Amino acid sequence: MTLFDRYIAVDWSAANTPRTGRDSIWIAESGRPSLNPPTRDEAMAIIRAQLAEGGRVMLGFDFVFGYPRGAAEAITGVPRWDALWAEIAAHVVDRPDNSSNRFEVAAAFNRRLGADHYWGHPHQRSYADLAPTKPAHGYVAVPERRLAEALARSAQPVWKLVGAGAVGSQSLLGIARLEQLRRDVPGVAVWPFETDFERRPAPITLVEIYPSLFPLTGHVLPRDREQVETCVAHFAALDASGRLGKVLSAPADFDRAVLLAEEGWIAGVGHDLASLPLERAA
């Protein structure tokens, strides 16, 4: 028996205006045409409709679910991932036209952290307590990277808000949306925090994914679309071959308590993903 009946992967976007095509939101599900909604509002409406169809769903998003150890307590006073999610959701304003206050939220969190941890914003703007480029002081009280990023070195740290590979803005806006989703939709659990990695499967499991783990053919454009389509094909194939549980299991040689309390993990990092039987994912 497979862990899931359906596999959905989302390439998220922090775009300030409605956008389609390259560098926009792409939603892929096994056996269905990929969707390219221009706004985050429309994307979440699509996702909610997909979840309402039922079945056991693995729903992956390509942004960071957890922050480096110590960040949650520094920002919220509570050393837990869910406290940070709730705090982000309480402060982020993400409007139907895709405009948001993410830079203001990052600056406010920097003040709580006591230093510029978040960094990056459009050069034509200026924000108190938010530098346009990476600060030179380094990261001492709170690390720059999570434990997962010690293995996935090409993954960018959550503090970087703009620029190539940046995931900070996507995470602020995405976590706010997922916090609302988990409040509204019964049966939603966030991997690995609420599922104890693979030990407590949920009807709808939200999973942090990193599409760059999987090779692309380059035959599908834009790249964002091929990445999410490749992800769902790989996860379906892994599940069909009985290996998805291993991919969602806790990595060896890392502090499990830290991962479950604060940092989370990236599905597949620390595990061998080679030789996947993609022909079984049809």
N, C-alpha and C positions, 0 to 999 in steps of 0.2 A: 504494500500500500504506500502510495506517495504521501509526502507531508502536506502538499498543497494540490488544489485542483486548478488553480489559475496563477499566472505570474504576470505582474505589471511592473514596468520600470519607467521612471520619470526623470528626464533631464530637466532640471529646474532652472529658473532664470530670475535674476534680480533687476531686469530691465526696467527703466523708469517710465517707459511708454509702451503701448501695445506693439508687439513685434512677432513676426513669424519668420520661418526660414532658419538661417544660421543664427546661433547664439540666442535661441528662444526656447520655449518649453516644448518638449516632445514627450508623448505618452505612448508607450508600446505595450501591447498585450499579445501573448501567444495566439496565433490563429486569426488575428484581426488587423485591419489597416492601422497604421500609426496615426496619431492625432497631433495637431500642432496649434493649440489654442493660443491666441495672441496675448491673453492676460492671465494673471494668477487666479483671479476670480473665476474665469471660465474654466481654467484647468481644474480647480477644486470642484466645480460643479460636475465636470465630466467624471472625476475620480469618485465622487460620492455616488453618482449614478451607476458606475461600474461596480462599486462595492454592494450596492443595493441588489444586484443580480444574484448574490449569494455565492456559496462555495467557499472553500478554504483558500484564502488569497495571500500570496506573498507580494507585498507592495514595496518596491524599492525606490529610494530617492538618492540622488547623487550629491548630497550635502552632509555636513558634519552633524551628527546627533548629540555628541557629547563634547565637552570642553576639557582641556588639560586639567589634571588634578589640582585642586585648590581654587580654581576659578569660580565654581559655583558658590563656595562659601564666601569668597571675597566680594562677589557681586550681590548675593542674596542673604548671607549670614547662615545658610544651611548647606552642608556639603553633600548635596544630592542633585542628580540630573533633573529630576522632576521639579524641584524648586526653581532651577534655572529656566526650564521650559516655561513655567508659569510666569516668571518675571519677564521673560522676553515677550510672551504673549500679552502681558499687561501693558507693555510700553510701545510695542510696534504698532504703527498705523500704516496699513497697506490698502490703498484705495482702489476702487474698481478700474481706474484708468492707469494702474500700475505705478503711480507715484507713491512714495513712501517716506518715512522719517528715519530710515535705517542709520544714516550718518549721525543724526542727533542722538539716537539710542546708543550707538557705539561710543560717542563722546561722553555721554552720561555714565556709561559703565566704566569707561576709562577713569573717571573721577573716583569711582568706588574702588577701583583697582589700585589707585594711587600712582599710576604712571600710564603712559601711552602704550597699551598693549594692542588694541585695535589700531590699525593705521590704513591710510589711503582714502582719498576722495577726489572728485573732479577738480582739476587745477583752477577752474574758473570760480570755485567756491572757497569759503573759508569757514572752519568750525573750531570753536574753542575746545581745547583738549582732544583734538584729533589731528594728528600730523598727516600731511599729504604723502609722505614716504616713510619707509621703515625706520623706526627710531634707532639711534645708535646705542642706547643704554643697555640693550639686551633684556633678557627675561630671567628674573631671579626668583621673586616670590611665587610667580605662577609660570610654569614652563611654556615655551613657545609651541611645542608639539606634544601631542598625545603619544601614548605607548604604541598605538597602531601605526603611527607615522614613523616610528623607528624602523619599521619594516617596509612600509609603503612610502619610500623616501620622495617619490615624485609628487605625492599628495601635498597640497599647500596647507599651511596652518590656518586655523579658523580666524586668526586675527587679521589676516590680509583681506581688505574689503574690495579692492579694485585691482585690475591688471591681469596679466596672463595667468590662468589657472586659479584665480582668486575664488575662494569659497565662503568667505566671511559674510558677505552681504546675502548670498543665497541661504546660508544657515540661519541668520537672523529672521529673514522673511519666511523661510520654510518651516522652521521650528514653530513660529507663531501660528502658522496655518495647521500644522500637525497637532499642536496642542488643542486647538479648537476641534479638530477632527476626532481626536480621542475622547474629548468630552461629549461630543454629539452622537457618535456612532457606537452602538454596543458591540462588544467582541473585539475591539481594537487593542493590541498590545504592541509595545515598542521593544524590538530586539536590540541588544540582548538584555536590557534592563529588566523588563517585565516577564521575559520568557526564560530567564536563567540560561542564556544562550539557546540551545536546542531542546532543553529539558521540559519546558512547559509550552507546547505549541498553542497558538491562539487561532480563532477563526479568521482574523485579519491581522497579519503580522507586518508591522512597519520595519523596514530593514535599510540600514545605511549601505549604499553600494558605491563602488568606484569603478566605473565602466572601463577605465584604462587598463584594468587587469586582464581584459580579453582582447585578443588581436582582431583587427578589422580587415576587411577585404579592400576597402576603398571604392567599392562599386556602388555604394549607396550614398547619396548626398541629400542634405548636408551630413557632416560627420556626426552631429548630435543625434540624428535619427538612427544612423547605423549603430551607434553605441548602445542605445536602449533596446533596439531590436536584437542585437547580439547578446545583451544581458539576459533578456527573457528566454532566448533560445538556449543559452548555457544553463540557466537555472532549471529550466524544464528538463533538459537532458540529464543534469546532475540528479534531479529528483527521480527521473525514470530509471536511472541506473543505481539508485539507492545510496548516492553519495552526497546528497544535499545536506543531510544531517551532519556529516563530518565538516562540511564547509561552514555550517552555522554553529559549530561547536567552539568551545573556548580554546584559544591558542595556547600552546605549551610555553612554559617559562615566563609567564607574565602574571602579575598580581591580579587574580580574578576579582578580589574584593574591590579594588580600584576601578576596574573595568565596569563592574555592575553598579557601583555607586555613582560614578561620575563620568568616566571617559567613553564608555561604549566601545564599539569595535567596527571594523569594516568587513562586510561579508566576504569571505574568501582569503583575506590577508592572513598569512602564516600557514596556509594549506596548499597542497599541490593541486593546481587546477588544470594540469596538462592532460592531453589525450581524452578530451571530452567527446562522448558519442553523440554529436549533434544531429545525426540522422534520426535519433529517437525523439527529438524535440518537435517533430512535425505536428 
